[in-house]
């Protein structure tokens, strides 16, 4: 399975020390050598980095690990591919815009309900299930992972239920209901 690193801080914090240790697990001290990604929230924006190379060997990861960025929220993912090819489009975290907010998603594990029935299928030929009240999908996977398919299904369901961002308690409840469907 993949590995995740996340930080949610009360004050802007430099994540470099933690990321440097995590970076080594991406193909050097562990088997997670199928790409890596990082999302760093900065105000209303998100700075993202992705590379299909092992994180421990990636020139992009080297630059990021030396770059002094302070953030309140970040997530990093090193991939051990179980769904989809080793390619840039399958590297987490995935990102989409909804309600004027950049949403990012990284996942560890398999989601059988959203996996192609035939491993040779791609997202272009696979019909993924919907969640909640969704009848018209706006968000579609670009890569071939079950994780991205789940992310798109969740966003489609939330968009079908709410025209604008609901209050956080209402949003949490809606996400909890969707999670039970998965």
C-alpha positions, 0 to 999 in steps of 0.5 A: 500500500501507499504511504501518506504524510499530512500536516494540519497546523495552528500556525504556519509550519515548515514541513521540510524536515518531515518531508525529507524523511518521508522522501527516503521511503519513496524507493530508498528505505522502502518499496514505494517507488511508483511516484509521489505527490505533494499538495501545499495549501497557501491561502486559497491556493494550492501548490502541487508537485507530482512525479512518477519517479521514485521520490528518493530519486526525484529531482523535483523532490530534491528541490521541494525538500530544500525549499522553505515553504511554511503552511497550515496544511499539506499532504504528501503521498508516495505510491506503491501501485496496485491500481493503474499504471505507473504514470504521472496521471496516477500520482496522488494527490488529485486536485479539482476545483468546486465552489471556488475551492481547490480540493485535494485527495490522497488515499491509501488502499484499494476500493473494490467498488471503484476498481475496474472489473478487468485490470486491462480496462482504463478509465475511458472504458470503465463505468464507475458507480455514482454516490449519493444523489448524483445523476450528472457527473461533472468530475471524471478520473484522468488516470486509472486509479480507484482512488481518483474515481472515488474522489470524482464520485464524492465531488459529483455527489456533493455538487449534486446535493449542494449548490454552494459550500455548506456549513462545515458540520453539514459538509462533514455529515454529507461526507460521512454518508458518502463514505458509508456508501463506499 
